[in-house]
Amino acid sequence: MSKEKLLKKIHAEEKEFIDAMMLRSPAEIIEAAYEIAHKRDIICILETTSIPDEQAKAIGCLANSLDFFYWVWMDCDGDSLKDAIDYALTEEWKHILVTEAE
């Protein structure tokens, strides 16, 4: 999978996420505003980040690639969003390969 295909998948996941949010109450949407904003920021960063095909393929195999990046960032205490994405692309994606092999 190429970076372009991964981004297309991630954009579709974001649309699905937003569509699901639109069915929730205003209070639930406000509660999720942080996640909504940061997922959009993740997409913006990914669009300008080099993603080798091997990483794109592994991450693209996940049920929700956008959630992968979001939760890697949530688990990175104090790291910037860009640093967390870089970590996901250099280290964390390797765990996907191990999980697939098991």
Phi, psi and omega in degrees: 000138179269168176302319182298318178293321177298315179296322177298316177298316182294321176298320178295321178295320178295318178298317178298318178298314180294318178300319178294322178297323182296343178271354182268169179288158177304322180297319179292324178294316178298319179298327182268002185303322179300312180296317179302310183297316183286329175294323176294320177297320178301314180299315179300318180292317180299325181297335181249012182251139175288128179231106179300152183303323181298315178291318180300318180296313181296312181292325179293339178283345180291152178300323179218099183292324179296318176298324177305308180295320181298314184284331172298315180295318180298329180277348180268097182299114172079353179288150174292161179300318178298316179297320179294321178294317177300318178297317179300322183279339181257331185236306190297328181297335180297331179293332177295318180296320179294316180297318180295327182285337184284000000 
